[in-house]
Amino acid sequence: MHKTLGMLFALPNPYDLTRDFDEATLIRNVIPRVNWHGWSPNSVLVIEKDDLLLKP
């Protein structure tokens, strides 16, 4: 992941959605527990403008 999207965006390492969202929010948004930790094709990216590594 860090050699693909990680070249464009600053990605969290390790990936952990529970750091940004509480359990109730993840469940309410139907994000399976298996996707809360560790990178997968279903990972939810929480990025902000400043996370973009390519600067003009």
C-alpha positions as CSV (number, residue, x, y, z in Angstrom):
1,M,0.0,0.0,0.0
2,H,2.8,2.4,0.8
3,K,4.4,1.8,-2.5
4,T,1.3,2.7,-4.4
5,L,-1.1,5.1,-2.7
6,G,1.5,5.9,-0.1
7,M,3.5,7.6,-2.8
8,L,0.7,10.1,-3.3
9,F,-0.7,10.4,0.2
10,A,0.7,10.3,3.8
11,L,-0.9,7.1,5.0
12,P,-1.2,6.0,8.7
13,N,1.0,3.3,9.8
14,P,-0.3,1.1,11.3
15,Y,-3.8,1.4,9.7
16,D,-6.4,1.5,12.5
17,L,-9.9,3.0,12.0
18,T,-10.6,2.9,15.7
19,R,-8.0,5.6,16.1
20,D,-10.3,8.0,14.2
21,F,-13.8,6.6,14.8
22,D,-15.6,5.1,17.7
23,E,-17.1,1.6,17.5
24,A,-20.7,2.8,17.2
25,T,-19.8,5.0,14.2
26,L,-18.1,2.1,12.4
27,I,-21.0,-0.2,13.0
28,R,-23.6,2.4,12.0
29,N,-21.8,2.9,8.7
30,V,-21.7,-0.9,8.1
31,I,-17.9,-1.2,8.1
32,P,-17.0,-4.8,8.9
33,R,-14.8,-5.4,11.9
34,V,-12.3,-7.2,9.7
35,N,-11.6,-3.9,8.0
36,W,-11.0,-1.8,11.2
37,H,-7.3,-2.8,11.4
38,G,-4.7,-3.5,8.8
39,W,-4.8,-2.6,5.1
40,S,-7.1,-4.4,2.7
41,P,-8.8,-3.6,-0.7
42,N,-11.8,-2.4,1.4
43,S,-9.8,0.0,3.6
44,V,-11.5,3.4,4.3
45,L,-9.0,6.2,3.7
46,V,-9.2,9.2,6.0
47,I,-7.1,11.8,4.3
48,E,-7.0,15.6,4.4
49,K,-5.6,18.2,2.0
50,D,-2.3,18.3,3.8
51,D,-1.9,14.5,3.4
52,L,-1.2,15.0,-0.4
53,L,2.6,14.5,-0.9
54,L,2.7,15.9,-4.4
55,K,3.1,19.6,-4.0
56,P,3.3,22.2,-6.9
